[in-house]
Amino acid sequence: MNALVSDPNVRAHYPLLAQAAGTVASYQLRNRATLGGNLCNASPCADTSPAALVLEAELDLLGPIGVRAVPAGQFFTGPGQTVLRPDEFLTAIRFPPPPASGGARYLKLGRCKSGDLSLVGVAVCALSNGTSSGHRFRIGLGSVAPTAVRATGAEAILAANAPGAETFARAAREAMAAASPITDVRGSAAYQTAMVRTLTLRALRDVWVQIQEGS
């Protein structure tokens, strides 16, 4: 993970992946942790899962009959569960070419600033395209459902309306509909759901600033 975070090509072309990987556990653990392990572990609070979803990664799974490619959105089936069969293992994770312009942000809420599991993780990326708004936003949520999920309702709002404060606020509220957290010793479901809105709004604002500065 630390090699991934510090790789100049990853930081330049897939900054969202570097940001998410950099929040995994502690620096010491990231010396041994891997992206493949984080995804195959399939923890609902895995930090790299929302990033893999919004970057639309594809996972190559090798088994007795050869390699099958599975989109990240179809890989996770439940807490600690994936489509990986007992006779298969992960051999590669492929990411589509990054957009020429856009922005990306990963925000994580934990009980402390470092080394903690995520209470809420929000990954946002955006790229220019032919939607009504002129940009396609993707939003991934972690630690607030049995698996990492896309906030498709919020994405639809962002695709149909001009980017700005009002649209971002609407989309952030809509993102809460994709969350179905549980109350446990680490936090209440109500708190986690509310923080989905807060972190989504912050991430959207950050991404929009990146787009404005790059235009």
Z-matrix of the N, CA and C atoms (Angstrom, degrees):
N
C 1 1.465
C 2 1.528 1 111.03
N 3 1.329 2 117.50 1 -42.14
C 4 1.456 3 119.27 2 -179.90
C 5 1.527 4 111.48 3 -64.86
N 6 1.331 5 116.97 4 -35.66
C 7 1.461 6 120.18 5 176.56
C 8 1.522 7 110.27 6 -65.56
N 9 1.315 8 116.50 7 -38.06
C 10 1.462 9 121.16 8 177.92
C 11 1.526 10 110.63 9 -64.84
N 12 1.314 11 115.87 10 -44.96
C 13 1.469 12 121.07 11 -178.33
C 14 1.521 13 111.92 12 -62.18
N 15 1.325 14 116.91 13 -37.65
C 16 1.462 15 120.85 14 -174.64
C 17 1.525 16 113.71 15 -91.45
N 18 1.329 17 117.89 16 -7.52
C 19 1.459 18 120.17 17 -177.59
C 20 1.527 19 110.21 18 -66.02
N 21 1.334 20 118.22 19 124.41
C 22 1.473 21 119.85 20 -175.83
C 23 1.523 22 113.32 21 -64.16
N 24 1.320 23 118.04 22 -32.53
C 25 1.461 24 120.30 23 178.99
C 26 1.525 25 111.48 24 -69.94
N 27 1.324 26 116.45 25 -40.96
C 28 1.465 27 119.90 26 176.92
C 29 1.523 28 109.82 27 -64.21
N 30 1.305 29 116.98 28 -45.50
C 31 1.468 30 120.73 29 -178.87
C 32 1.530 31 111.63 30 -63.68
N 33 1.326 32 116.54 31 -34.45
C 34 1.466 33 119.99 32 -177.62
C 35 1.525 34 112.12 33 -78.99
N 36 1.329 35 117.26 34 -39.32
C 37 1.459 36 120.38 35 -171.20
C 38 1.529 37 114.15 36 -107.00
N 39 1.332 38 117.18 37 -26.11
C 40 1.460 39 121.04 38 179.01
C 41 1.529 40 109.85 39 -131.89
N 42 1.328 41 116.83 40 60.30
C 43 1.469 42 119.41 41 -175.42
C 44 1.521 43 113.23 42 -60.09
N 45 1.331 44 117.18 43 -30.66
C 46 1.463 45 119.87 44 179.24
C 47 1.524 46 110.84 45 -61.47
N 48 1.329 47 116.55 46 -41.57
C 49 1.462 48 120.98 47 178.96
C 50 1.516 49 110.94 48 -64.08
N 51 1.328 50 116.48 49 -41.92
C 52 1.462 51 120.01 50 178.49
C 53 1.525 52 111.23 51 -65.04
N 54 1.333 53 116.73 52 -41.11
C 55 1.464 54 120.44 53 179.14
C 56 1.527 55 110.99 54 -61.93
N 57 1.331 56 115.97 55 -46.66
C 58 1.467 57 119.84 56 -177.88
C 59 1.522 58 111.03 57 -65.60
N 60 1.327 59 116.92 58 -44.76
C 61 1.467 60 120.26 59 -179.71
C 62 1.518 61 111.41 60 -62.37
N 63 1.335 62 116.09 61 -33.22
C 64 1.451 63 120.15 62 -178.85
C 65 1.517 64 114.72 63 -69.93
N 66 1.335 65 117.20 64 -12.08
C 67 1.466 66 120.22 65 178.88
C 68 1.527 67 112.67 66 -98.59
N 69 1.333 68 117.17 67 -3.50
C 70 1.461 69 120.46 68 -177.69
C 71 1.526 70 110.41 69 -70.17
N 72 1.311 71 116.39 70 121.61
C 73 1.467 72 123.20 71 172.70
C 74 1.535 73 111.28 72 47.60
N 75 1.325 74 116.56 73 -135.57
C 76 1.461 75 122.09 74 -178.52
C 77 1.523 76 109.82 75 -113.51
N 78 1.321 77 115.70 76 168.37
C 79 1.469 78 119.92 77 179.70
C 80 1.529 79 110.79 78 -57.52
N 81 1.325 80 116.32 79 -42.49
C 82 1.462 81 119.97 80 -178.16
C 83 1.530 82 111.30 81 -62.52
N 84 1.332 83 116.83 82 -43.64
C 85 1.460 84 119.92 83 -179.80
C 86 1.525 85 111.31 84 -68.58
N 87 1.325 86 116.99 85 -32.95
C 88 1.464 87 119.86 86 179.71
C 89 1.525 88 112.10 87 -67.93
N 90 1.335 89 118.16 88 -14.80
C 91 1.457 90 120.07 89 174.57
C 92 1.525 91 111.32 90 -68.87
N 93 1.325 92 117.21 91 -22.42
C 94 1.466 93 120.58 92 179.85
C 95 1.525 94 112.22 93 -113.92
N 96 1.312 95 117.04 94 -26.36
C 97 1.469 96 120.47 95 -177.93
C 98 1.522 97 110.54 96 -67.59
N 99 1.338 98 115.60 97 150.52
C 100 1.465 99 121.02 98 179.61
C 101 1.521 100 110.07 99 -128.60
N 102 1.323 101 115.13 100 158.65
C 103 1.461 102 120.59 101 175.98
C 104 1.516 103 110.29 102 -62.20
N 105 1.329 104 116.81 103 -44.81
C 106 1.461 105 119.94 104 179.28
C 107 1.516 106 112.25 105 -60.41
N 108 1.318 107 116.74 106 -41.68
C 109 1.461 108 120.21 107 179.23
C 110 1.512 109 112.04 108 -65.40
N 111 1.330 110 116.35 109 -40.50
C 112 1.458 111 121.01 110 179.54
C 113 1.522 112 111.10 111 -62.65
N 114 1.342 113 116.66 112 -40.14
C 115 1.463 114 120.03 113 -179.90
C 116 1.526 115 111.19 114 -74.64
N 117 1.326 116 117.72 115 -44.37
C 118 1.468 117 120.33 116 -177.31
C 119 1.523 118 112.16 117 -69.16
N 120 1.328 119 117.01 118 -26.95
C 121 1.469 120 119.77 119 175.42
C 122 1.519 121 111.13 120 -63.84
N 123 1.329 122 115.95 121 -28.83
C 124 1.468 123 123.42 122 172.94
C 125 1.524 124 113.50 123 57.10
N 126 1.314 125 116.86 124 33.67
C 127 1.461 126 118.79 125 173.24
C 128 1.520 127 109.20 126 -69.30
N 129 1.329 128 118.53 127 137.72
C 130 1.469 129 120.01 128 177.45
C 131 1.521 130 112.62 129 -56.98
N 132 1.340 131 117.05 130 -26.74
C 133 1.469 132 119.88 131 -177.28
C 134 1.523 133 112.62 132 -100.53
N 135 1.323 134 118.54 133 15.59
C 136 1.465 135 120.98 134 176.82
C 137 1.534 136 109.72 135 -61.93
N 138 1.302 137 116.95 136 131.43
C 139 1.468 138 120.66 137 -174.28
C 140 1.520 139 113.39 138 -73.65
N 141 1.328 140 117.85 139 -29.77
C 142 1.461 141 118.80 140 -176.32
C 143 1.524 142 112.92 141 -85.50
N 144 1.320 143 118.45 142 -13.08
C 145 1.466 144 120.21 143 -178.51
C 146 1.528 145 113.28 144 -64.08
N 147 1.343 146 120.10 145 -47.81
C 148 1.476 147 118.72 146 176.97
C 149 1.522 148 112.49 147 -59.86
N 150 1.332 149 116.92 148 -37.15
C 151 1.461 150 120.03 149 178.37
C 152 1.524 151 110.73 150 -64.93
N 153 1.336 152 116.96 151 -42.85
C 154 1.464 153 120.33 152 178.39
C 155 1.523 154 110.99 153 -61.46
N 156 1.327 155 117.01 154 -36.16
C 157 1.466 156 120.65 155 179.72
C 158 1.522 157 111.08 156 -65.90
N 159 1.326 158 117.24 157 -51.12
C 160 1.462 159 118.94 158 -174.27
C 161 1.521 160 112.32 159 -75.60
N 162 1.333 161 117.84 160 -23.43
C 163 1.459 162 120.85 161 173.61
C 164 1.521 163 111.47 162 -83.29
N 165 1.326 164 115.84 163 -2.97
C 166 1.468 165 123.93 164 176.73
C 167 1.529 166 110.71 165 54.49
N 168 1.327 167 114.12 166 52.67
C 169 1.457 168 121.51 167 178.29
C 170 1.525 169 110.84 168 -68.32
N 171 1.313 170 114.97 169 158.32
C 172 1.461 171 122.15 170 175.93
C 173 1.519 172 107.62 171 -127.79
N 174 1.329 173 116.64 172 132.28
C 175 1.459 174 121.48 173 -175.45
C 176 1.528 175 109.71 174 -107.50
N 177 1.332 176 116.65 175 129.32
C 178 1.454 177 122.32 176 177.48
C 179 1.525 178 109.01 177 -91.89
N 180 1.332 179 116.23 178 120.26
C 181 1.454 180 122.09 179 -178.91
C 182 1.526 181 108.64 180 -113.02
N 183 1.328 182 116.49 181 120.69
C 184 1.462 183 122.27 182 -176.79
C 185 1.518 184 110.46 183 -99.55
N 186 1.349 185 115.56 184 128.70
C 187 1.445 186 121.79 185 177.46
C 188 1.514 187 110.99 186 -140.21
N 189 1.329 188 118.33 187 -170.87
C 190 1.465 189 121.88 188 -176.79
C 191 1.525 190 114.27 189 -59.03
N 192 1.339 191 117.20 190 -28.41
C 193 1.466 192 118.86 191 -177.81
C 194 1.523 193 112.16 192 -97.97
N 195 1.317 194 117.16 193 5.98
C 196 1.452 195 120.50 194 178.39
C 197 1.515 196 112.87 195 119.21
N 198 1.339 197 115.52 196 -157.69
C 199 1.461 198 121.80 197 -176.65
C 200 1.512 199 109.97 198 -102.58
N 201 1.324 200 116.45 199 134.84
C 202 1.464 201 121.06 200 170.90
C 203 1.523 202 108.20 201 -121.59
N 204 1.313 203 114.86 202 139.77
C 205 1.465 204 121.26 203 -178.48
C 206 1.524 205 109.16 204 -99.45
N 207 1.322 206 116.28 205 127.02
C 208 1.463 207 121.95 206 -177.37
C 209 1.523 208 109.11 207 -121.67
N 210 1.329 209 118.69 208 123.64
C 211 1.466 210 120.34 209 175.31
C 212 1.532 211 110.46 210 -61.76
N 213 1.318 212 115.63 211 146.55
C 214 1.467 213 119.58 212 -179.80
C 215 1.523 214 111.51 213 -56.07
N 216 1.323 215 117.49 214 -33.96
C 217 1.461 216 120.93 215 -179.78
C 218 1.507 217 114.25 216 -66.65
N 219 1.331 218 117.43 217 -14.99
C 220 1.457 219 121.44 218 179.12
C 221 1.526 220 112.50 219 -111.00
N 222 1.326 221 116.76 220 -0.39
C 223 1.463 222 120.89 221 -173.05
C 224 1.524 223 112.69 222 -79.19
N 225 1.324 224 117.13 223 -40.75
C 226 1.466 225 121.24 224 -175.52
C 227 1.522 226 110.05 225 -89.10
N 228 1.336 227 116.49 226 132.23
C 229 1.460 228 120.68 227 -179.35
C 230 1.521 229 113.55 228 -118.62
N 231 1.308 230 118.47 229 -13.50
C 232 1.458 231 121.84 230 179.61
C 233 1.517 232 109.78 231 174.98
N 234 1.327 233 117.87 232 178.95
C 235 1.463 234 120.18 233 178.59
C 236 1.528 235 111.16 234 -58.93
N 237 1.323 236 116.94 235 116.66
C 238 1.452 237 120.89 236 -178.96
C 239 1.515 238 114.36 237 71.70
N 240 1.328 239 117.92 238 13.85
C 241 1.464 240 121.09 239 -175.04
C 242 1.532 241 110.29 240 -126.95
N 243 1.329 242 115.47 241 139.33
C 244 1.456 243 122.24 242 177.38
C 245 1.526 244 108.99 243 -138.75
N 246 1.316 245 116.68 244 177.92
C 247 1.463 246 121.53 245 176.73
C 248 1.527 247 111.15 246 -80.71
N 249 1.317 248 117.67 247 -1.32
C 250 1.460 249 122.03 248 179.30
C 251 1.531 250 109.85 249 -61.28
N 252 1.331 251 117.17 250 124.36
C 253 1.465 252 121.98 251 -178.88
C 254 1.526 253 110.59 252 -84.51
N 255 1.329 254 117.39 253 160.75
C 256 1.472 255 119.80 254 -178.53
C 257 1.525 256 113.61 255 -59.02
N 258 1.334 257 117.34 256 -26.34
C 259 1.465 258 120.07 257 -178.35
C 260 1.530 259 112.35 258 -101.72
N 261 1.330 260 118.00 259 19.89
C 262 1.451 261 122.27 260 179.66
C 263 1.527 262 110.80 261 -121.70
N 264 1.320 263 115.13 262 156.65
C 265 1.463 264 119.48 263 169.22
C 266 1.519 265 109.10 264 -144.15
N 267 1.311 266 114.72 265 157.44
C 268 1.458 267 122.23 266 -177.10
C 269 1.527 268 109.82 267 -77.60
N 270 1.337 269 116.40 268 128.55
C 271 1.467 270 119.88 269 179.98
C 272 1.517 271 113.17 270 -113.26
N 273 1.325 272 118.32 271 -21.69
C 274 1.466 273 119.81 272 -178.37
C 275 1.514 274 109.92 273 -160.49
N 276 1.319 275 115.16 274 152.44
C 277 1.461 276 122.60 275 172.84
C 278 1.517 277 106.14 276 -125.03
N 279 1.311 278 116.81 277 119.41
C 280 1.461 279 121.47 278 -174.49
C 281 1.532 280 109.85 279 -111.18
N 282 1.329 281 114.64 280 135.37
C 283 1.453 282 121.60 281 178.21
C 284 1.521 283 109.30 282 -116.33
N 285 1.338 284 117.89 283 134.65
C 286 1.465 285 119.61 284 176.74
C 287 1.524 286 110.63 285 -59.30
N 288 1.333 287 116.92 286 157.34
C 289 1.468 288 119.20 287 177.24
C 290 1.523 289 110.62 288 -54.80
N 291 1.318 290 118.16 289 137.99
C 292 1.469 291 120.78 290 -178.20
C 293 1.525 292 110.49 291 -69.21
N 294 1.322 293 117.78 292 152.95
C 295 1.463 294 120.81 293 177.82
C 296 1.518 295 111.20 294 -66.48
N 297 1.322 296 114.97 295 154.25
C 298 1.463 297 119.49 296 179.44
C 299 1.523 298 111.32 297 -65.99
N 300 1.328 299 116.31 298 -31.54
C 301 1.458 300 120.10 299 178.86
C 302 1.521 301 108.92 300 -143.61
N 303 1.296 302 116.28 301 153.99
C 304 1.458 303 120.53 302 -179.69
C 305 1.508 304 110.37 303 155.48
N 306 1.324 305 116.20 304 -158.07
C 307 1.456 306 121.31 305 179.75
C 308 1.506 307 109.93 306 -157.63
N 309 1.325 308 116.92 307 163.26
C 310 1.458 309 121.06 308 -178.49
C 311 1.522 310 109.70 309 -155.03
N 312 1.333 311 115.05 310 146.90
C 313 1.473 312 119.64 311 179.17
C 314 1.515 313 109.70 312 -154.79
N 315 1.346 314 115.66 313 135.70
C 316 1.459 315 121.20 314 171.74
C 317 1.517 316 108.52 315 -118.60
N 318 1.321 317 115.97 316 126.45
C 319 1.461 318 121.68 317 177.99
C 320 1.514 319 109.13 318 -121.98
N 321 1.311 320 115.17 319 137.40
C 322 1.464 321 121.30 320 -177.32
C 323 1.519 322 110.38 321 -128.97
N 324 1.307 323 116.48 322 136.88
C 325 1.454 324 122.36 323 173.27
C 326 1.518 325 108.69 324 -111.94
N 327 1.328 326 115.76 325 123.27
C 328 1.457 327 121.89 326 174.39
C 329 1.511 328 109.30 327 -130.90
N 330 1.307 329 115.88 328 176.96
C 331 1.458 330 118.88 329 179.58
C 332 1.524 331 112.12 330 -75.56
N 333 1.339 332 116.54 331 -18.63
C 334 1.456 333 121.13 332 173.60
C 335 1.522 334 107.51 333 -139.56
N 336 1.310 335 117.78 334 172.24
C 337 1.467 336 121.42 335 -170.79
C 338 1.517 337 113.50 336 -73.81
N 339 1.322 338 118.25 337 -25.24
C 340 1.462 339 119.49 338 -178.13
C 341 1.519 340 109.89 339 -147.94
N 342 1.318 341 115.29 340 153.72
C 343 1.458 342 120.99 341 174.30
C 344 1.512 343 115.39 342 76.69
N 345 1.331 344 118.71 343 11.49
C 346 1.456 345 120.75 344 -176.42
C 347 1.522 346 110.18 345 -114.45
N 348 1.331 347 115.08 346 154.17
C 349 1.457 348 120.31 347 172.39
C 350 1.520 349 109.77 348 -66.52
N 351 1.292 350 115.20 349 154.18
C 352 1.457 351 120.30 350 -178.06
C 353 1.524 352 111.40 351 -77.42
N 354 1.327 353 115.84 352 133.99
C 355 1.462 354 121.62 353 167.28
C 356 1.519 355 109.86 354 -85.05
N 357 1.306 356 115.54 355 -38.87
C 358 1.459 357 123.52 356 175.03
C 359 1.522 358 107.31 357 -147.22
N 360 1.319 359 116.73 358 134.52
C 361 1.454 360 121.86 359 173.36
C 362 1.516 361 108.91 360 -127.85
N 363 1.316 362 116.92 361 132.68
C 364 1.473 363 121.10 362 -179.32
C 365 1.523 364 109.01 363 -129.20
N 366 1.330 365 115.31 364 122.42
C 367 1.465 366 121.84 365 175.97
C 368 1.524 367 108.67 366 -112.11
N 369 1.305 368 116.50 367 128.53
C 370 1.471 369 121.53 368 179.26
C 371 1.522 370 108.64 369 -130.38
N 372 1.316 371 116.26 370 132.49
C 373 1.454 372 120.05 371 169.57
C 374 1.517 373 108.71 372 -136.45
N 375 1.318 374 116.66 373 157.26
C 376 1.462 375 121.61 374 -178.32
C 377 1.510 376 109.29 375 -145.27
N 378 1.309 377 115.68 376 146.39
C 379 1.452 378 121.65 377 176.14
C 380 1.519 379 109.17 378 -144.20
N 381 1.294 380 116.21 379 152.30
C 382 1.461 381 121.27 380 179.42
C 383 1.523 382 109.70 381 -71.87
N 384 1.333 383 116.40 382 137.27
C 385 1.470 384 120.45 383 175.79
C 386 1.519 385 109.19 384 -160.67
N 387 1.325 386 116.59 385 -165.99
C 388 1.456 387 120.43 386 -172.96
C 389 1.511 388 115.74 387 -93.39
N 390 1.315 389 119.73 388 21.61
C 391 1.453 390 120.95 389 176.92
C 392 1.520 391 110.03 390 -71.12
N 393 1.331 392 115.75 391 168.88
C 394 1.465 393 120.51 392 -179.77
C 395 1.516 394 111.97 393 -57.83
N 396 1.316 395 116.45 394 -34.34
C 397 1.464 396 120.10 395 -178.78
C 398 1.524 397 112.34 396 -81.80
N 399 1.319 398 116.87 397 -15.86
C 400 1.459 399 120.55 398 -176.60
C 401 1.511 400 113.65 399 89.67
N 402 1.342 401 117.29 400 -5.39
C 403 1.460 402 121.69 401 -179.77
C 404 1.526 403 109.68 402 -140.56
N 405 1.301 404 115.59 403 145.69
C 406 1.454 405 120.62 404 173.23
C 407 1.524 406 108.56 405 -106.86
N 408 1.314 407 115.62 406 118.00
C 409 1.458 408 121.83 407 177.75
C 410 1.527 409 109.22 408 -101.07
N 411 1.310 410 115.32 409 139.88
C 412 1.462 411 121.21 410 173.07
C 413 1.520 412 108.07 411 -121.99
N 414 1.318 413 116.37 412 137.71
C 415 1.460 414 121.36 413 -177.40
C 416 1.527 415 109.06 414 -130.04
N 417 1.316 416 117.00 415 124.89
C 418 1.454 417 122.60 416 176.22
C 419 1.516 418 110.49 417 -117.78
N 420 1.321 419 115.80 418 139.19
C 421 1.466 420 121.23 419 -178.96
C 422 1.518 421 110.49 420 -118.82
N 423 1.312 422 116.58 421 138.89
C 424 1.452 423 121.89 422 176.75
C 425 1.510 424 111.86 423 -125.19
N 426 1.328 425 115.77 424 152.49
C 427 1.463 426 123.50 425 174.87
C 428 1.521 427 113.89 426 71.76
N 429 1.336 428 118.27 427 11.98
C 430 1.465 429 120.18 428 -179.08
C 431 1.527 430 111.77 429 -127.09
N 432 1.328 431 117.05 430 17.42
C 433 1.456 432 122.67 431 178.82
C 434 1.530 433 106.95 432 -161.24
N 435 1.327 434 118.70 433 170.60
C 436 1.468 435 119.82 434 179.01
C 437 1.525 436 113.57 435 -59.16
N 438 1.324 437 117.05 436 -26.91
C 439 1.465 438 122.16 437 173.81
C 440 1.529 439 108.21 438 -136.34
N 441 1.316 440 116.30 439 169.33
C 442 1.464 441 119.20 440 169.36
C 443 1.528 442 108.23 441 -63.10
N 444 1.327 443 117.11 442 142.62
C 445 1.467 444 120.83 443 -174.73
C 446 1.520 445 110.60 444 -135.97
N 447 1.328 446 115.42 445 156.27
C 448 1.456 447 122.19 446 171.15
C 449 1.526 448 108.72 447 -90.75
N 450 1.311 449 116.97 448 138.54
C 451 1.467 450 122.50 449 175.67
C 452 1.523 451 107.57 450 -89.49
N 453 1.326 452 116.29 451 75.71
C 454 1.463 453 120.96 452 -171.91
C 455 1.528 454 112.63 453 -67.25
N 456 1.312 455 117.56 454 -32.68
C 457 1.461 456 119.77 455 177.50
C 458 1.510 457 111.69 456 -63.69
N 459 1.320 458 115.82 457 -42.73
C 460 1.460 459 120.50 458 177.61
C 461 1.524 460 110.34 459 -66.25
N 462 1.317 461 116.79 460 -38.38
C 463 1.461 462 120.28 461 178.73
C 464 1.527 463 111.04 462 -62.30
N 465 1.334 464 116.59 463 -38.33
C 466 1.469 465 120.56 464 179.67
C 467 1.525 466 111.48 465 -64.68
N 468 1.322 467 116.73 466 -39.67
C 469 1.469 468 120.40 467 177.13
C 470 1.518 469 110.41 468 -62.14
N 471 1.305 470 116.85 469 -42.42
C 472 1.461 471 121.26 470 -178.40
C 473 1.526 472 111.73 471 -69.39
N 474 1.331 473 116.98 472 -29.82
C 475 1.464 474 120.39 473 179.20
C 476 1.516 475 112.15 474 -75.03
N 477 1.342 476 117.17 475 -27.80
C 478 1.465 477 121.27 476 -172.70
C 479 1.517 478 114.31 477 -98.43
N 480 1.337 479 116.50 478 -9.17
C 481 1.469 480 119.11 479 -174.78
C 482 1.520 481 111.00 480 -130.31
N 483 1.312 482 115.65 481 150.79
C 484 1.459 483 120.84 482 -179.28
C 485 1.526 484 110.46 483 -62.34
N 486 1.334 485 117.72 484 134.18
C 487 1.464 486 119.93 485 178.70
C 488 1.527 487 111.16 486 -59.62
N 489 1.304 488 115.57 487 141.43
C 490 1.457 489 121.34 488 179.46
C 491 1.498 490 110.50 489 164.03
N 492 1.316 491 116.20 490 179.57
C 493 1.463 492 121.80 491 -173.36
C 494 1.525 493 112.68 492 -57.67
N 495 1.333 494 117.27 493 -46.02
C 496 1.465 495 120.24 494 -177.58
C 497 1.523 496 111.25 495 -66.33
N 498 1.328 497 117.08 496 -44.86
C 499 1.459 498 120.35 497 179.31
C 500 1.517 499 111.15 498 -63.78
N 501 1.309 500 117.57 499 -42.45
C 502 1.459 501 120.83 500 179.99
C 503 1.532 502 110.85 501 -63.55
N 504 1.329 503 117.00 502 -39.73
C 505 1.465 504 120.43 503 178.67
C 506 1.517 505 111.19 504 -64.27
N 507 1.333 506 116.80 505 -42.47
C 508 1.471 507 120.79 506 177.18
C 509 1.519 508 111.58 507 -62.63
N 510 1.322 509 116.01 508 -44.83
C 511 1.458 510 120.33 509 -179.35
C 512 1.523 511 111.37 510 -64.70
N 513 1.318 512 117.34 511 -39.30
C 514 1.465 513 120.83 512 179.42
C 515 1.519 514 110.96 513 -64.20
N 516 1.333 515 116.20 514 -40.04
C 517 1.468 516 118.99 515 176.67
C 518 1.526 517 110.72 516 -65.01
N 519 1.331 518 115.86 517 -41.28
C 520 1.456 519 120.03 518 -179.41
C 521 1.523 520 111.74 519 -66.51
N 522 1.321 521 117.62 520 -30.51
C 523 1.467 522 121.29 521 179.14
C 524 1.525 523 111.53 522 -59.36
N 525 1.315 524 117.12 523 -29.14
C 526 1.461 525 120.38 524 179.36
C 527 1.523 526 111.65 525 -61.89
N 528 1.353 527 117.09 526 -27.01
C 529 1.468 528 120.42 527 -178.93
C 530 1.518 529 111.73 528 -67.33
N 531 1.334 530 117.28 529 -23.11
C 532 1.461 531 120.57 530 179.19
C 533 1.529 532 112.56 531 -82.07
N 534 1.326 533 116.17 532 -10.43
C 535 1.466 534 120.98 533 -176.18
C 536 1.524 535 110.93 534 -92.82
N 537 1.319 536 115.12 535 139.37
C 538 1.472 537 121.11 536 174.97
C 539 1.526 538 109.20 537 -142.28
N 540 1.341 539 116.54 538 59.84
C 541 1.465 540 119.87 539 -177.14
C 542 1.526 541 112.05 540 -72.39
N 543 1.313 542 115.24 541 167.52
C 544 1.461 543 121.37 542 176.15
C 545 1.533 544 108.65 543 -115.80
N 546 1.301 545 115.60 544 153.96
C 547 1.461 546 120.85 545 174.88
C 548 1.525 547 108.96 546 -82.83
N 549 1.325 548 116.48 547 127.20
C 550 1.458 549 120.59 548 175.59
C 551 1.517 550 108.82 549 -142.79
N 552 1.323 551 116.90 550 -167.02
C 553 1.457 552 120.78 551 -174.92
C 554 1.532 553 111.77 552 -67.67
N 555 1.330 554 117.37 553 -16.36
C 556 1.457 555 120.52 554 -176.44
C 557 1.523 556 112.84 555 -91.54
N 558 1.315 557 117.86 556 -19.70
C 559 1.458 558 119.65 557 -179.81
C 560 1.520 559 110.96 558 170.84
N 561 1.328 560 115.92 559 160.43
C 562 1.455 561 120.65 560 -179.55
C 563 1.522 562 110.64 561 -86.27
N 564 1.317 563 115.30 562 156.37
C 565 1.462 564 120.78 563 177.74
C 566 1.524 565 110.75 564 -61.94
N 567 1.323 566 116.68 565 -39.71
C 568 1.463 567 120.89 566 -179.33
C 569 1.523 568 110.88 567 -62.95
N 570 1.331 569 116.72 568 -41.90
C 571 1.469 570 120.38 569 -179.87
C 572 1.523 571 110.84 570 -65.52
N 573 1.329 572 116.66 571 -45.23
C 574 1.459 573 120.11 572 -179.50
C 575 1.529 574 111.18 573 -63.12
N 576 1.322 575 116.79 574 -41.20
C 577 1.457 576 120.04 575 179.05
C 578 1.524 577 110.99 576 -63.09
N 579 1.320 578 116.41 577 -43.14
C 580 1.457 579 120.21 578 178.77
C 581 1.524 580 111.23 579 -63.13
N 582 1.326 581 116.41 580 -36.65
C 583 1.459 582 119.92 581 -179.15
C 584 1.524 583 112.32 582 -73.95
N 585 1.325 584 117.81 583 -21.58
C 586 1.471 585 120.00 584 171.39
C 587 1.523 586 109.08 585 -58.92
N 588 1.325 587 116.00 586 -45.87
C 589 1.463 588 120.20 587 178.77
C 590 1.521 589 110.90 588 -61.49
N 591 1.321 590 116.64 589 -47.54
C 592 1.461 591 120.85 590 -176.34
C 593 1.522 592 112.14 591 -62.52
N 594 1.336 593 116.42 592 -48.78
C 595 1.457 594 119.60 593 -177.21
C 596 1.529 595 111.96 594 -70.75
N 597 1.331 596 117.19 595 -34.63
C 598 1.465 597 119.71 596 177.36
C 599 1.521 598 110.10 597 -63.92
N 600 1.313 599 116.50 598 -43.67
C 601 1.459 600 120.05 599 179.58
C 602 1.531 601 110.79 600 -62.82
N 603 1.319 602 117.03 601 -43.94
C 604 1.465 603 120.20 602 179.09
C 605 1.530 604 110.66 603 -62.54
N 606 1.326 605 116.46 604 -43.51
C 607 1.464 606 119.97 605 -178.52
C 608 1.523 607 111.47 606 -65.87
N 609 1.324 608 117.27 607 -40.83
C 610 1.463 609 120.60 608 177.97
C 611 1.521 610 110.90 609 -62.04
N 612 1.310 611 116.80 610 -43.32
C 613 1.462 612 120.42 611 178.44
C 614 1.527 613 110.86 612 -61.90
N 615 1.346 614 116.35 613 -43.82
C 616 1.461 615 120.32 614 -179.69
C 617 1.532 616 111.02 615 -62.58
N 618 1.329 617 116.00 616 -44.10
C 619 1.460 618 120.83 617 -179.31
C 620 1.523 619 110.59 618 -64.10
N 621 1.328 620 117.22 619 -40.72
C 622 1.454 621 119.97 620 -179.99
C 623 1.529 622 111.68 621 -65.46
N 624 1.319 623 117.07 622 -36.96
C 625 1.459 624 120.42 623 175.90
C 626 1.530 625 109.56 624 -62.67
N 627 1.331 626 117.07 625 -42.95
C 628 1.459 627 120.30 626 177.88
C 629 1.519 628 111.55 627 -59.09
N 630 1.341 629 116.26 628 -42.37
C 631 1.458 630 120.82 629 -179.71
C 632 1.519 631 110.44 630 -65.14
N 633 1.326 632 116.75 631 -44.01
C 634 1.461 633 121.35 632 -179.88
C 635 1.533 634 111.23 633 -63.32
N 636 1.306 635 116.48 634 -41.43
C 637 1.460 636 120.56 635 -178.87
C 638 1.524 637 111.49 636 -70.19
N 639 1.350 638 115.94 637 -28.00
C 640 1.463 639 119.17 638 -178.36
C 641 1.508 640 113.63 639 -88.22
N 642 1.344 641 117.62 640 -9.34
C 643 1.468 642 120.39 641 -176.46
C 644 1.531 643 111.65 642 -86.03
